[in-house]
Amino acid sequence: MAPRNLRSLLLSLSFILSTFLSCPDLASPASTSFNFTSFPSPALRNLTLLGDSYLRSGVLGLTRDTDVPSSCSGSVIYDRPIEFFDQESNTTASFSTTFAFLIDSVNPASFGDGLAFFLSPGNETLGSPGGYLGLVNSSQLTKNTFVAVEFDTRVDSHFGDPSENHVGLDIDSLVSIKTADPMVQGVDLKCGKLITAWIDYKNDQKKLLVFLSYQSFKPQDPLLTVDIDLSEYLKQMRYAGFSASTEGSTELHLIQSWSFQTFGFLPARPKSRPHNVSDSSVTNKPPISVPESESKLHRRLGLGLGIAGPAFFCVVLALFGYITVKKWRDIKIEKNFKAEVFAGPREFSYKELKMATKGFHASRILGHGAFGTVYKAFFISSGTIAAVKRSKHSHEGKTEFLAELSIIARLRHKNLVQLQGWCVEKGELLLVYDFMPNGSLDNLLYQEVEQGSLLKWPHRLNIAVGLASVLTYLHQECEQQVIHRDIKTSNIMLDGNFNARLGDFGLARLMDHDESPVSTLTAGTMGYLAPEYLQYGKATEKTDVFSYGVVILEVACGRRPIERDPADQKMVNLVDWVWGLHSQGNIIEAADKRLSGTFKEEEMRNLLLLGLSCANPDSAERPSMRRVLQILISEAEPVLVPRMKPSLSFSSSLPLSLEDLVSDSDDIKWSCPRNVPNQSRLKC
């Protein structure tokens, strides 16, 4: 720690101590007030971004900004807890919040699901995508605690939604207590215009009011009025924030400004000191003279300083020792890390990477992942191009980042996006990778034919083989087994020769080969998650095999894992759809129609059946990645795939806790794309 920072810390401690000694005890909590007219980068010091949320150009985005349908959820939470209840006076504060938001979509027919303003007892509120609005964890429906106002843009019948354009008050459930239609006041939530919302709770009237307008001034009449006493729900400290979600849509949710304040607490006052004596025991005394009062004050001050002085010195000494030891440990960890990867990837300077990315300019953004934002970097000195990943968790997990990177840096395989270097400087965590000229597989697989060349069948077969090869390496040939946990087409890059390169290890976990499956919160992307992973949160090599199977079906069919059927607008699961054709004996009908039959029918059939065998609901029936690779290169016989899709079952060998036994596991069905838990906070 710099001397200047240490001096500031000592001065702050001195101020706190003097305030403590000189001020009377306060009985009432202070009101909370903050105002973000926009969100510049320094605003992140007071905000926590979870899931798919991001900050760009002074605006908060809650869900992915993409022109292809996706399913995601994100939250933004004010870091400091807010006190709504004064226990001594039994007073609940009123509150008022105002924010400007925008809901839009690049595709007018692709909307859902909406956003919500919430008050939550925790600061890690991130729920599932889809109808859960990023507010509710679908696997723990009975454990959600919140007060929220939802701005919903899709009808979810199981939540009793009245329309695809409504505002509602939710308490611990997405079944709204009361709703209102904004169109009554001429406001369309999905119009793409900036909308200002005012939410007022008046504790004295036990009333919550919601106002909406395209203008910046508050309307006279509220859109939604709810007679309700929130005091029972606000007795704990609460965090304020926003959440939003999508499910197979391109809906975009932005927050441009936000203000919040509580009011209604009684003025601060000294605590009462009741006497436990009778009237007869109190003797009358003459008025106290000024000199005697000053003498008592000096004695009290001297006594206070005599006690507080040594205590203050001990606190400062202990704090200084803690800071010194912590700094020494951080330096030691960083030095050990540098020594460990010295022979491998190089260490870049922050200045070098900043210059190569034009100061991390928005025009250089290639995409967003679990780890953070990816930028295109031009190194003028060497004339080379690279991809730089900038972590969105810059101030947390540094030790874990260094420890894990030291192992991942050793990975060497022709089908991995190779790590060139790293940078840990100025509070930033930066990774430098090889630049892939053909971008990600999903961009090439789903682009319109008019926009570029169609991915040819030989390239698709080569991608399947390359991906199987690198997963065999990660699962069975590394010193420590690597479970990727987020295999999907957007994480598969293509080099200049259309060879597959697996990247984005932001969710990867390392484990010894003889270890039991990793137990963790469910993480990954909807449509690629194995059923048993959703049920138990246990990541194994077989969960990677399932994700691989879905990717293979995408490559063969040219369809996304979950798509909306244009005919009846129902969501269609790719695995279910292909298995349905297989049960009818028409699996070849699943082939990508854009290929116009320019493939060998036997190769297409074998690839589709291999994809189904990997995506088998029963993890025990899935082949290993080594077996998959052998099948692809004709060194092993294909796995037999039953005509009817096996029923969903789970191995009894997986350990179950009491919480697992009483959870809402019956709600999880393979054909239902909504019930997908999400990771609370994505970390490298």
N, C-alpha and C positions, 0 to 999 in steps of 0.2 A: 504494500500500500504506500502511495506517495506521501511525503511529509505533509503536503498541503491538505490531503484528504484526512490524515491523522489529526492535524490541528483542527480541522472543521468538525471532526467527530468529537474531540475533547470539548470544544466550545459548545456543541450541541448538548453534550452530557451536563456541562456546567449550567446551561440555561434550564434544562429539565430539572436539575436538582434545586436550583434557586426558585424555580416556579413551584416545585413541590413544597419547599419550606415556607414560602411566603404566601401562597394562595390558600383560601379556605377550601374544605371539601365541597365538591359539587354534587348535587343530587340528581340533576337531569342530564341526559346525554345531549350532545350537540347535534344540530341539524346537518344534513348532508346536502351539498349542492355542487354540481359540476356542469360545464357547458362546452361542448365540442362544436364549434361552428363549421369545422371541417376536421379531417383526420390526417394531419401531417405525420411524418415518421416518428417524431418525438412522442406522439400520442400513444404509441405502443407501450410506453413505459407504464401506462395506467390501464392497459387493456390486455386481455388474454385471448388469443385466436386459437380455436380448436377445429379439428376436422379439415374441411375444405375451404374455410374462410381465409381471406387474404386482404392486404391493404395495397391499393394502387391509386396513384394520382390523387391522394387525399380523400379517397372514398373507400368504405369498407364493403367488400364482397363477401357474402355468406355462402354462396355455392359457386361451382366452377363456371367460368366464362368460356363456354364451348359452343361450337356450331353443330356438334353431333349429340344425339340424346345420351344422357348419362344419369346415373343414380348416385346422389351424394348428399351430405349434410354438413353443416358448419355452424359454429357458434362464436359470438364475440361477447366477452364478459368484462364488466368493469372490475378492476382488481380488488378494490377495497370493499369490505363488507359494510352494509348499511344497517344502522340500528333504527328500528321502527317502534320499539316498545320501551317505556320507562317503567321499571318494576316498582320503584318507590311511590311514584304518583299514579301508577296503574293507567298510564296514558299511552295510547297508540297514535303515532304520527300520521298525518295525512301526507299524500305525496302527489306530485305532478311531474309528468315527463312529456317532452315534445321531441319528435324526430321526423326527419324527412327521408322517405324511402322511395324506391323505384322497383317495380317488377316488370320485367320485359322478357322477350324471347325472340331469337332470330327466326324462328318458325312460328307463325301465328297459330298453327294447329298443335303446337307442342308446349302445353302449359301444365303446371303442377309442380310442387304442392302448396307453396306459400311460405310465409314467415310468421314469427311470433315475438312479441316482447314478453320477457318473463322475469319473475323474482324467484330465486332458488336458494336453498340453504347451502349449496355447494358451489364452488367455482370451477367445476369440471363438468358442467352440464352439456352433454353431447349425446343426442339420441340417434335413433335409426333414421335412414332415409325414407322417402315416400310419404305416406299419410301421417307419419309420426312427427313431421315438421322439425326433425332434428332435436326434438324436445323430450321425447319419450323413448326409453330403451324397450324395444318390443319383446325382449326375452325376460324382462322384469317389470311387467305392467303394473304390479301392485306396489312397487317400491318407488315410484316416481312422486316427487313432492315439489309442487310449484304453484304459483299464481301467474297466469299468462293471459294475454290478449292475442288471439290468433287472427291473421289476415290470410284467409284460406282461398286457394284458387283451383281446387279440385274437389269433386264430390267423393267422399268416402262414406259409404252407406253404413259401415259398421261403427262409425263414430256419430251417426245421425246428422251428417251435414245437410243443410237445406238446399244448397246450391254451390256452384263453382265460383261464387263471388260473394263471400260473406265475412263478417267480423264477429268474433265471439269471445266470451269470457270463459276461461278454463281454469279449474282448480283441481290439481292432482289427477286429472283425466282429460283426454281430448274430446270427450263428450261435453260440449259446451253447456254451461248453465243457461245462457241466453245468447241469441245471435241477432244480427241485423244485416240487411242487404244494403250495401253502399250505393247501389244504383237508385235507391229512393232519393238520394241527394245528388244524383248524377255523377257519382264517382265509380269508375271501373278500375279495380285493383290491377288488372292485367293490361292497362292501356299503354304502358311504357312511359307515362308522364310522371314527373316528380309529385309525390303526394305527401302532405304534411299531416301527421297524426298527433293529437293531444289526448293523453290519458290522465284523468284527474280522479283521485280517491279522496273523498271528504269524510273523515272519520266521525265528525260531529253529526253528519246527516246519514251515516252508514250508506253511502251511495258512491258508485263508480260510474264515471262518464267517459265516453269515447267520442272524439270529434275527428272528422276527416275533411280535407279540402285540397284542391289543386293550388290554392292561394297560400300565402305565408301568414295570413291573419286568421284568427280563430273564428269559426262560424258561431252564430248565436245559439243555434239549436244542436244538441248532441245527436250523433247517429245512434249510439247505444247507451241506454241508461239501465243500470242494474242496482236494485236495492239489496245491499249485502253488507254484512259486518265482517271485515277482513281481519279484525284484531286477533282472532284465534289462529290465523295463518301467518301472522307477522310477529310472533313473540320471540322468534329466534332471529339472529343476524341473517340478513339476506343479501344475495348478490344480484345485481341487475344486469340484464343482457338481452341479446337477440339470437334467435336460431332460425334456420330455414332448411329446406330439403327439396330434392327433386327425385323423381322415379321415372326413368326412361324419357326424360324431357330435356329441353334446352332452356328452361326458365332460369332467369338471372335475378338475383336479389341483392340490391345495393342499399346501403345506409349512408346518406350524405352528411347529416348533422344530427346531434343528439344533446339534449339538456335534461337534467333531472334535479329535483329538489324535494326534501321532506320539510314539513312545517307542522306546527301545532303543539310542540313540546312546551311545558311550562318553563318560565325563566329559571336559570340556575340559581340555587339558593343554598345557604349553609345547612348542613344536616342538623336536625334538632337533637338536643342532648337532654332528655328527660331526667328529672331528679327522683331518686328513690328514697326520699326522706319525708318525715311528717312536717306540718307547718310549725310545730313547737320547737323543732330542732334547728330552725333557721333563725339566726340572730340578725338584727338590723345593724348595718355599718354605715358610718358617715360617708359622704361622697369621696371618691378617690381623687387625690390631687394629681396634677399633671406630672410633677417630678417622680412620684411613686410609680405611675404608669410607665414612664420612660425607663425607670430602673428595672421594672419587671420585664419589659420588652428586651432590654440589653441582656438580662440573665437568660431569658428564653432563647434569644438568638445565639448567645455564647454556648449554651447547652446543645442547641441544634447543630452548630458548626463543630463542636467537640465530638459529637457522635458521627455526624455525616462526613466530616473531613477524612478520617481514616477509611471509612467505608467506601467513599468515592475514590480514594487512592487505590484501594484493593480492586475495585471494579475496573478502573483504568488499566491497572497492571495486568489483570487477568485478560482483559480484552486485547491489550497489546500482545500478550503472549499467544493468544488464540490466532490473531491475525498473522503473526510472524510464522507460527507453525503451519497454518493453512497455506500461506504463500510459499513456504519452503516445500511443502508436499506437492503443490501444483507445479512448481518449477521442476521438481524431481520427476513427476509423472510425465511432463512434457519432454524432459530430456531423455527419459527412458524410451518414450515413444519415438522420438527423433532418431535415437540410436538403433531402434528396432527396424525402422523402415528406411534407414539411410541407404541401404543397398538397392532398395526398390524404387518406389515413386519418389519424385523430388519434392522438395519444399518450395512452394512459390511464395513470393512476397505479396502482401495485400495490394501494394501500389501497382505491381505488375498486372495482377488480375483486374484491378479496377480500370487500368488503362486499356486492357485488352477488351473489356466489355463496355467501353465508353461510360464508365461510372455506373455500371449496372443499369444501363438505360433501357427503357421499356421496349425500344425498337429491336433490342437484342434478345428478347425473351423467346425461347424455343418452346417452353411449356412449363407445366407445374406438376409436381409429384408429391409423394408422401414426405420426402425429405425437405423439399422446398421448391424454389424457382430455378429453372435451368436457363442459362444464358449462352449465346454464341460468342466465342472469344477469338479475336484475331491478334496473334503475337507478331508484331511488325519485325522484331529483331530476327526471328527465325522463319517468318513467312508461313507459319503453320496456323491451323484452325483447331479449336478444341471446344468442348462443352463444359461449362462451369456450373456446378450445383451450389446454390447458396442456401444454407439451412435457415428455415423459419423458426428454429428453436435455438437461436444463437446464444442465449444466456443460460441454457440448462443442458444437463447431460454431457458436459465437456469430458469428464473422466470416462464415461461409457463410450462416447464418440471415439476417443483416442484408443481405448482398449479394443473396441470392435474393429476399428479401421486397421489396426496393426495386423489383424488376422485376415480381413478381407483383402488387404493390400497384397497378400501372398498368393491369392488365387490367380492361376494362369490357365486360360483355356481359350481356344480360338473363337469360341462362340459366346464369350463374355465381353461386355463393353469394358475395355481395359482402363484401369485407373492410371492416369499419368502423374498425378501429384495431389497435393493438399496444401491447405493454409489454415493456420489457427492464429489469428491476429486481430486486434481491435475488436475483440468480442465476437468475431465472425468465425463460422465453421464453413470452409469452402473445399469442395472436391473438384478436381479437374480430370475429365474423361476424354477419350477419343471422340472426335466428332463423327457422327454417322450421316453421310450425305443423303441417304434415302429416307431419313426420318424414322418414325415409328411404324410398326406393322399396321396398326389400326388406321392411321392416316392414309396409307397406300391401299389397304384392303377395301376401304369404304369410300374412297374418293370417286367422284363422278368420272365416267370414262372420258367426257369432254375435257376434264381438267388435267388429265394425264394418262399415261399408259396403264392398262389393266395388268394386275399382277398375274403373270402367266403360270400355268400349271407346273412346269418343271421347277420354277422358283418356289412355289408353294410346297412341293414335296421336299425340296432342299431345306426349307425353313423348318418343317416338321422333324427332319433328321437332325439338323443342327441343334434345335431346342432340346430334343431327347438326349443328345450327346452331352450337352452342358449340364443338364439336370442329373444325368448318371454320374458325372464328375462331382457335382456338389453333394449328392446323396451318398455316394459309395466310394469315392476315390480321394476325397480330401482327408487330411489328418483329423479335422473336426468336421462332422457332418453339418451342412448348411441347409436349413429349411427356409426357402425364399418367402413363402406366405402371400405373395402378391403377384403371381404369374398371370399376366393378361396381355392382350395385344398392344396396349399402349406402353408397356414396359419392355417390349421386344423391339430392338432397333435393327435397322437394315444397313449394312455397309454398301460400298459402291458396287459390289457384285451380288447384292440381294441376299447375302448370308445373314442368318439370324444372330443377333448379339443380345444376350439377356442382360438387363441393367436394373437400376433402381432397387438397391438393397436396403431401402429405408425401413422395411418391415422385417428384414431377414433376422433369423436367430441362429446362433451357433450352439452345437451340442456335441458331446462325445457320442461315438457310435453305439455304446452300450447303455446310454442314458434312456430313461423313460421319456415319453412325449412331452414336449414343452407345454406347460400349463400357463395360460395367459388370457387376457381379455381378447375377445374375438376381433381380428383386424383383417382388412383386405377389402375386396371390391365385390359388391353384390353381383350374382350371376356366376362367379368363379369360386364361391365358397362351398366346400364339401358339407354334406348334411351333418356328419358327426362333429365337424368343427363348429358349426352353428349351435349344436346341442351342448357340447362339452367344453368348447374353447381349447381343445388340445390339438396343437399343430404337429403333424408328423409328415414323413415323406409321402404318405398316401394322400394327404390333403393337397400337396403339390401335384401329385399325379392327377387328381381330379381336375385341378385348374388347367393342367396341360391338356386333358381331354376336351375341355370346353374350348380352349384355343384351337385345337386341331379341327373341331367341328366348325368353328368360325372360318378357318382357312379353307375348308372344303366347301362350305355352304355360302360363304359371303354374307352371313347374317350375324347380328349381334346376339350376345347371350340371352338378353331379354328385349323383346321388341313388341310394339303395339300392332295388333292385327288391324290393317286398314278397313277390313270388312265390318267387324263388330267392336273395334276399339278395345278389345281385351288384350291383356299382356300375355305374350306367348314365350314360354321357356324353350330355348334352343334344344336342350337335351331331350325334353319331352316331345318336341316336334319331330326330331330325327328318329327317336325310338318309336313314335307312332307310325312313321313311314316304314320302318324296319318290320314292325309287327304285321304290316299289310303286304310285306314282300316287295315294297317299292322304294327301298332305301336310296337307290340311285337318283330318285326324284329330288333328293335333298341337295344335289350338286348345284353350285353357283351357276345360275342361268346366264350370267354375263360371260361365262367361258364358252358358251355356244357349242358345247360338246367337244372342245379341243383338248381332250384328255383321254387316257386309256381307262375304259370303264372298270376294269378289274382293279387298277390302282386306286381309283376313286372309291370303289366299294370297300376295299381293304382299309383305306384311310378313315372312312366314316365308321366302320366297325371298330377300328382301333380307338377312335375317339369315344365311342359308346362304352367300350370296355374300361377305359380309364375313368369315365364319368359314372361308373356303376355306383348306385347309392350305397351298396355294401362295400366298405373299404377293404374287407378281406378278399374280395373277388377282383380287385384292381391289380393289374400287373405292376411289377417294379419298373423303374425307368430303364434299368439295364435290359429287361425283357422287351420293353417297348422298342428300344434301339435295335435289338436283335431282330425283331419282327420287321422293322422298317428296312433293314438292310438284308432281309431274306436269310437270316441265320437262325431263325426260330419260327415255329408254326404260329399262326394267328390265334388269339384267344377266342374261344367260342362265346358268342353273345346271345343270350336268350331272346326269343322273339318278343316276349312280354317284359316290360320293364320291372325289375324286382321291386318288391315293396320296401319301404324305408325301414331299416332295422339298425340297431346299435349294438355293439359288442358289450357283453356284460363284464368283460375284463377291465373296462375303463373304470377307474375309481370314481365313485359318486359321493359327494358330500351331502349333508342334510339339506343344504340350500338347493343342490341339484335336484333332489328328490321332490321338493315342494315347489319347484319353479313352474312357470307356465310352458312347460315343454310340449304339451299337447297342441299348442298353437302353431308349432313349427311343422310345416308340410312342404314337401319338395316342390309342389306345384304353385306355392304361394310366394311371390317375389317380395312381398312387403315385410315379412317377418325376418329381418336381417339386422342383428345387433351391429353396432359400430364401435370402433375404438375411441375411447375417451380422449386420448391425446396421442398423436403419432410421433414417435421418437425414432431417431436413428439408433 
